[in-house]
Amino acid sequence: MWIANEWKDYEILDTGNGEKLERWGDYFLVRPDPQVIWNTPRNNKLWKKPNAHYHRSKKGGGEWEFFDLPKQWSINYKDLTFNLKPFSFKHTGLFPEQACNWDWFSNLIKNANRPIKVLNLFAYTGGATLAAAKAGAKTTHVDASKGMVTWAKENALSSDIPEENTRWLVDDCIKFVQREIRRGNTYDGIIMDPPSYGRGPKGEIWKIEDAIHPLIADCAKLLSPNPLFFLINSYTTGLSPSVMAYMASIELKNYNIHVASEEIGLPVKESNLYLPCGASCRVTFS
């Protein structure tokens, strides 16, 4: 498991009974987590006094219960700043476990000793985009949600990333990739963080089991003659690390590659164990 263990402003304090108790900067949240299937004692007093609690509904979805939480606040990861706010379906606008991947490709970019172009697909609020840009890459950020792209731009501004370092696009990721192939554009690094299910700006349906392999195949056509890395993230149970590694190995077989695929996770303070938070497949080229 790859662990995101270099956070100062975020930590999981405890887990149990389908929920996790987290610290986001100065604020404490209780949120549901499908991985937490164990029942353990809730000894931390903050379980009963969080700043906000997201309650899952038995009918699907859920809602926030607020006690003392601002509408928006910020946390830092190293030299990056993220603006957070509670919004639909328990999210805050950031997946802290991805920091282990930010560090991985940031080091590759910094050590490349050449200009690097990075494409970030399903880019959400820009965590990976910011990390790549801060490391010195020219980035292209693509997400189907205008609101998410706007949020990512705000994060970039808060992180003092020059506007010219990133191309911000509200677009359907599959169609964008296909157009980039026709245009002959290439990238040295490609990042994708696809949802299990979603819709594009014009109602296009995305179902990961049907669409992920064709997308990986198309993205392989966007790689430069001297690529640096390829990263696939998944929060879908059926898309295991081994399955992602298999697809990447098939589609990138014409390159001299090293493929590594693992669960990613976060430390839990109370238990000194690690909470699994999805999986990633990392490909490096030589």
ROKOLLO-314398 format. One record per atom (N, C-alpha, C, O): x, y, z; residue in one letter. Coordinates in steps of 0.2 Angstrom, whole numbers, plus 5000, padded with zeros to 4 digits. Layout:
// residues N
XYZa ...
// end
This chain:
// residues 286
500449945000m 500050005000m 500450065000m 500950075004m 500250114996w 500650184996w 500250225001w 499650235000w 500650255005i 500350295011i 500450365010i 501050385009i 499950405011a 500050485011a 500150505018a 499650515022a 500750505020n 500850515027n 501250575029n 501650585034n 501250625024e 501650685025e 501250745026e 501450805026e 500550735028w 500150795029w 500250825036w 500450785041w 500150885037k 500250925043k 499550945045k 499350955051k 499150965040d 498450995041d 497850945040d 497350965041d 498050885039y 497450835038y 497650775042y 498250755042y 497250745045e 497350675048e 496650635050e 496150675051e 496750575049i 496150535052i 496250515059i 496750485060i 495850535063l 495950525071l 495750455073l 496050425077l 495150435070d 494950365072d 494450345066d 494150385062d 494250285067t 493750255062t 493350205066t 493550175071t 492750185064g 492350135067g 491550145065g 491350205064g 491250095065n 490450095063n 490350125057n 489850165057n 490750115052g 490550145045g 490750215044g 490550245039g 491150245049e 491250315049e 492050335051e 492350285053e 492250395049k 492950415051k 492850485054k 492450525052k 493350495059l 493350555062l 494050585059l 494550565060l 493950645056e 494550675053e 494650755055e 494150785058e 495250775055r 495450845056r 495650875050r 496150845046r 495250925048w 495450965042w 495651035044w 495251075045w 496351045045g 496551105048g 496351115055g 496451075059g 495951165056d 495651175063d 494951145064d 494651155070d 494751105060y 494051085060y 494051005060y 494450975057y 493550985063f 493450905064f 492750885061f 492250915062f 492850835056l 492250815053l 492150735054l 492650705055l 491550715054v 491350645054v 490950635048v 490450665046v 491250585044r 491050565037r 490950495037r 491350455039r 490450465033p 490450395031p 490950375027p 491250415023p 491150305028d 491650275023d 491550205022d 491450165027d 491450185016p 491150115015p 491750065016p 491550005017p 492350085017q 492850035019q 492850015026q 493149965029q 492550065030v 492550055038v 491950005040v 491450025041v 492149945039i 491549895041i 491649865048i 491349815050i 492149885052w 492249865058w 491949905064w 491849965062w 491849875069n 491549905075n 492049915080n 492249865083n 492249975082t 492749985087t 492550035092t 492150075090t 492850035098p 492650085103p 492750155100p 493350175097p 492350205101r 492450275100r 492650315106r 492250345109r 493350305107n 493550335113n 493750415113n 493750445118n 493850435107n 494050505106n 493350545107n 492850535104n 493450595111k 492850645113k 492550685107k 491950705107k 493050695102l 492750735096l 492250695092l 491950725088l 492150635093w 491650595089w 490950625091w 490550635087w 490950655097k 490250685100k 490250755099k 489750795100k 490850785097k 490850865096k 491250885090k 491650925090k 491050855084p 491350875078p 491050945076p 490550975079p 491450975071n 491151035068n 490551025063n 490151075062n 490550965060a 490050945056a 490050875055a 490550835056a 489450845054h 489350775053h 488950755047h 488350785046h 489150715042y 488850695037y 488450635038y 488750585040y 487750635038h 487350575039h 487150545033h 486750575029h 487350475032r 487050445026r 486350425027r 486150405032r 485950425022s 485250405022s 485250335019s 485550315015s 484750295023k 484650225020k 484350225013k 484350175010k 484050275011k 483750285005k 484250304999k 484050304993k 484850315001g 485350344997g 485550414998g 485050455000g 486150434997g 486350504998g 486450515005g 486550475009g 486250575007g 486250595014g 486250675015g 486150705010g 486450695021e 486450765022e 486950785027e 487150745032e 487250845027w 487650875032w 487250905038w 486750925038w 487550895044e 487350925050e 487850965053e 488450945054e 487751035053f 488251075055f 488251105062f 487651115064f 488751105065f 488851135072f 489151205072f 488951255075f 489851195070d 490251255070d 490751255064d 491351245066d 490551265058l 490951255052l 490851315048l 490351325046l 491451345046p 491351405041p 491151375034p 491151315032p 490851415030k 490651395023k 491251375019k 491151335014k 491851405020q 492451385017q 493051405021q 493051445025q 493551355020w 494151365024w 494751335020w 494551305015w 495351345022s 495951325018s 496351275022s 496451285028s 496751225019i 497251195022i 497851185017i 497751205011i 498451175020n 499051165015n 499251095015n 499251055020n 499551085009y 500051025009y 500651045006y 500751065000y 501151045010k 501851075008k 501751145005k 501551185009k 501851154999d 501851224996d 501151234992d 501151284988d 500651194993l 500051194990l 499551214995l 499551195001l 499051254993t 498451274997t 497851254993t 497651264988t 497351224997f 496751204995f 496151234999f 496151235005f 495651264995n 495051294998n 494551234998n 494351204994n 494251225004l 493851175006l 493151205007l 493051255010l 492651165006k 491951175008k 491551115008k 491651075003k 491051105012p 490651045012p 490151045006p 489851105006p 490150995002f 489650994997f 489350924996f 489450885000f 488950914991s 488550864990s 488950794991s 489550784990s 488550744994f 488750684995f 489450674999f 489950644997f 489450705005k 489950705010k 490650735008k 491150735012k 490750765002h 491450785000h 491650855002h 491150895004h 492250865003t 492550935005t 492850964999t 493051025000t 492950934993g 493350964988g 494050934988g 494450964984g 494250884991l 494950864991l 494950784993l 494650764998l 495450754990f 495550684992f 496250674995f 496750674991f 496350685001p 497050685004p 497450625003p 498150635002p 497150565001e 497650505000e 498050514994e 498550484993e 497750564989q 498150574983q 498850604984q 499150604979q 498950634989a 499550664991a 500150614989a 500750644987a 500050554990c 500650504989c 500850504982c 501350494980c 500350514977n 500450514970n 500650584968n 501150584964n 500450634971w 500750704970w 501450704971w 501850724967w 501750674976d 502450674978d 502850634973d 503350654971d 502550574971w 502850534966w 502950564959w 503550564957w 502450594956f 502550624950f 502950694950f 503250714945f 502850724956s 503150794956s 503950774956s 504350814953s 504150724960n 504850714960n 505150694953n 505650714951n 504750654949l 504850634942l 504950704938l 505450704934l 504450744938i 504550814935i 505150854936i 505450874932i 505250854943k 505850904945k 506450874943k 506950904941k 506550804942n 507150774940n 507250764933n 507750734931n 506750784929a 506750764922a 507250804918a 507550784913a 507350864921n 507850914918n 507650934910n 508150934906n 507050934909r 506750954903r 506050984904r 505750964909r 505851024899p 505151044899p 504650984899p 504750934895p 504150984904i 503650924904i 502950954903i 502751004906i 502550914899k 501850934898k 501450874901k 501550824900k 500950894905v 500550854909v 499850864907v 499550914907v 499450804906l 498750804905l 498350774911l 498550724913l 497950814914n 497550784920n 496850784918n 496450834917n 496550714917l 495850704915l 495450694922l 495650664926l 494750714921f 494350704927f 494650744933f 494750714938f 494850804932a 495350834936a 495050864942a 495450884947a 494450864943y 494150884949y 494350954951y 494351004947y 494550964958t 494751034960t 495451044960t 495751094962t 495851004956g 496451014954g 497050994958g 497651024957g 496950954963g 497550934967g 498150904963g 498750934964g 498050864958a 498550834954a 498850894949a 499450894948a 498350934947t 498550984942t 499051034946t 499551054943t 498851054952l 499251104956l 499951074957l 500451104957l 499951004959a 500650974961a 501050974955a 501650984956a 500850954949a 501250954943a 501451024941a 502051034939a 501051074941a 501251144940a 501751164944a 502251204942a 501651154951k 502151174956k 502851144955k 503351174956k 502851084952a 503451054951a 503751074945a 504351054943a 503451114941g 503751144935g 503451124928g 503651144923g 502951084928a 502651064922a 502151114919a 501851154923a 502051114913k 501451144909k 500851094909k 500951044907k 500351114912t 499751074913t 499151084909t 499051144908t 498751034908t 498151044905t 497651004909t 497650944910t 497151044912h 496651024917h 495951014913h 495751064911h 495750954913v 495050944910v 494550914915v 494750854918v 493950944915d 493450914919d 492750934916d 492750994913d 492250894917a 491650904913a 491250954917a 490750984915a 491450974924s 491051014928s 491351084928s 491951094930s 490951134926k 491251204926k 491351224933k 491851264934k 490951204938g 491051224945g 491751194948g 492051234951g 491851134946m 492551104948m 493151144945m 493651154949m 493051164939v 493651194936v 493751264939v 494251284940v 493151294940t 493251364944t 493551354950t 493951394952t 493351304954w 493651284961w 494351274960w 494751294964w 494551234955a 495251224954a 495651284952a 496251294955a 495451334949k 495751394947k 495851434954k 496351464955k 495351434958e 495451464965e 495951434969e 496351474972e 496051364969n 496551334972n 497251354969n 497751364973n 497351354963a 497951374959a 498151444961a 498751464963a 497651494962l 497751564964l 498051564971l 498551594973l 497751524975s 497951524982s 498651494983s 498951504988s 498851444978s 499451414979s 500051454975s 500551424974s 499851514973d 500351554969d 500651524963d 501251524962d 500151484959i 500351454953i 500251504947i 499651524947i 500751524943p 500551574938p 500051544933p 500051484931p 499651594931e 499051574927e 499251544920e 498951494918e 499851564918e 500051534911e 500351464912e 500451434906e 500351434918n 500651364918n 500151314917n 500251254916n 499451334917t 498951284916t 498451304911t 498251364910t 498251254907r 497651264902r 497051234906r 497051174907r 496551274907w 495951254910w 495351244905w 495151284902w 495051174905l 494551164900l 493951124904l 494051074907l 493351154902v 492751114904v 492551074898v 492351104893v 492651014898d 492550964892d 492450894895d 492550874900d 492050854890d 492050784891d 492750754890d 493050764884d 492950714894c 493650694894c 493750644888c 494350654885c 493350604887i 493450554881i 493450594874i 493850584870i 492950644873k 492950684867k 493550724867k 493850734861k 493850754872f 494450794872f 495050754870f 495450774866f 495050694873v 495650654871v 495650634863v 496150634860v 495050624861q 494950604854q 495150664849q 495450654844q 494950724851r 495150784847r 495850794848r 496150814843r 496250784854e 496950794854e 497350744850e 497850764847e 497050684849i 497350634845i 497350664837i 497850664834i 496750684835r 496750714828r 497150774827r 497450784822r 497250814833r 497650874832r 498350864832r 498850904831r 498550804834g 499250784835g 499650804841g 500250804841g 499250824846n 499550854852n 499850794856n 499550734856n 500350804860t 500650744864t 500750774871t 500850834872t 500850724876y 501050744883y 501550694886y 501550644884y 501950724890d 502450684893d 502250644899d 502450594901d 501650674902g 501350634908g 500650644908g 500350694906g 500250584909i 499550584909i 499250554916i 499550504918i 498750594918i 498450574925i 497750564923i 497450614920i 497450514926m 496650504925m 496450484932m 496650434935m 495850514934d 495550494940d 494750484939d 494350524941d 494650434935p 493950434933p 493450414938p 493550374942p 492850434938p 492250414942p 492050344940p 492150324935p 491650314945s 491350254943s 490750264938s 490650224934s 490450314939y 489850334935y 489850414934y 489950444940y 489650434929g 489550504928g 489250524921g 489150484917g 489150594921r 488850624915r 489350684912r 489550714916r 489350684906g 489750744903g 489350804903g 488750804905g 489550864900p 489250924900p 488550924896p 488150954897p 488550874891k 487950864887k 487550804888k 487150774884k 487650774894g 487350714896g 487650654894g 487350594895g 488250654892e 488550594890e 488650544896e 488850574901e 488550484895i 488550434901i 489250404901i 489550384896i 489550404907w 490250374908w 490150314913w 489850324919w 490250254911k 490250194916k 490950164915k 491150144910k 491350164921i 492050154921i 492150084918i 492650074914i 491750034919e 491949964917e 491949964909e 492249924906e 491450004906d 491450004899d 491950044896d 492150034890d 492150104899a 492450154896a 493250164897a 493650194894a 493450134903i 494150144905i 494650114900i 495150144899i 494550054898h 495050024894h 495150064887h 495650074885h 494550074883p 494650114877p 494950184879p 495350214875p 494850214885l 495150284886l 495950274887l 496350314885l 496150224891i 496850204891i 497150194885i 497750224883i 496850164880a 497150154874a 497150214870a 497650224866a 496650254870d 496750324867d 497250364870d 497650404866d 497350364877c 497850404880c 498550384878c 498950424878c 498650324877a 499250294875a 499450334868a 500050344867a 499050354864k 499150384858k 499350454859k 499650484854k 499250484865l 499450554866l 500050564869l 500350614871l 500450504871l 501050514874l 501650534869l 501650514863l 502050574872s 502650604868s 503150544866s 503050494869s 503550564861p 504050514860p 504550494866p 504850434866p 504550534871n 504950524877n 504550534883n 504650584887n 504050494884p 503550504890p 503950494897p 504450464897p 503650524902l 503850524909l 503450474913l 503750434917l 502850484913f 502450444918f 501750444915f 501450484911f 501350394918f 500650374916f 500350354923f 500550304926f 499750384925l 499450374932l 498750364931l 498350404928l 498450304933i 497750294933i 497550284941i 497850244944i 497050314943n 496750314949n 496050284949n 495650294944n 495850244954s 495150214954s 494950214961s 495250194966s 494250224962y 493950214968y 493350164967y 492950154972y 493450124962t 492950074960t 493150004962t 493749984960t 492749974966t 493049914969t 493249854964t 493749824965t 492849854959g 492949804953g 493649824949g 493849774946g 493849884950l 494449904946l 495049894951l 495249944953l 495249834952s 495849824956s 496449844954s 496549864948s 496949854958p 497649864956p 497949824950p 498249844946p 497749754951s 498049714946s 497649724939s 497949714934s 497049734939v 496649754933v 496949814929v 497049814923v 497049864933m 497349924930m 498049914927m 498149934922m 498449874931a 499149864929a 499049824922a 499449834918a 498649774922y 498549734916y 498349774910y 498649774904y 497849824911m 497649864905m 498249914903m 498349924897m 498549944908a 499149984906a 499749944903a 500049974898a 499849884905s 500349844902s 500249834894s 500649834890s 499549814893i 499349794886i 499449854882i 499749854876i 499249914884e 499149974879e 499850014879e 499950054874e 500350004884l 500950034883l 501549984882l 502050004883l 501349934879k 501849874878k 502449894873k 502949864873k 502249944869n 502749964864n 503350014867n 503850034864n 503250024874y 503750064877y 504150024882y 503949964884y 504750044884n 505050014889n 504850044896n 504950094898n 504350004899i 504050034905i 504149994911i 504349934911i 504050024917h 503949994924h 503250004926h 503050064927h 502849954928v 502149964930v 502149944937v 502349884939v 501849984942a 501749964949a 501049984950a 500850044948a 500649944954s 499949954955s 499849934963s 499949874964s 499549974967e 499449964974e 498850004976e 498550044973e 498549974982e 498050014986e 498450084988e 499050084989e 498050134989i 498350194992i 497950204999i 497350184999i 498250235004g 497950245010g 498150295014g 498650335013g 497850305020l 498050355025l 498150325032l 497750285034l 498550355036p 498650335043p 498050345047p 497750405046p 497950305052v 497350315057v 497750325064v 498050275066v 497650385067k 498050395073k 497850345078k 498350325082k 497250335079e 497050295085e 497350225085e 497550195090e 497250195079s 497450125078s 498150105076s 498450055077s 498550165073n 499150155070n 499150105064n 499650075063n 498550105061l 498450065055l 498350105049l 498350175050l 498150085043y 498050125038y 497350105034y 497150055033y 497050165033l 496350155030l 496450155022l 496750195019l 496250095019p 496250095012p 495850145008p 495250155011p 496050185003c 495650235000c 495650234992c 495850284989c 495550174990g 495650164982g 496250134980g 496650104984g 496450144974a 497050114971a 497350154966a 496950194963a 497950144964s 498250184959s 498750134955s 499050084958s 498850144948c 499350114944c 499750164942c 499550214938c 500450154943r 500950204941r 501350174936r 501650114936r 501450204930v 501950184925v 502450234924v 502350294923v 503050214924t 503650254922t 503950224916t 503950164914t 504350274912f 504650254906f 505350264906f 505650304909f 505750214903s 506450224902s 506750214895s 507350214894s 
// end
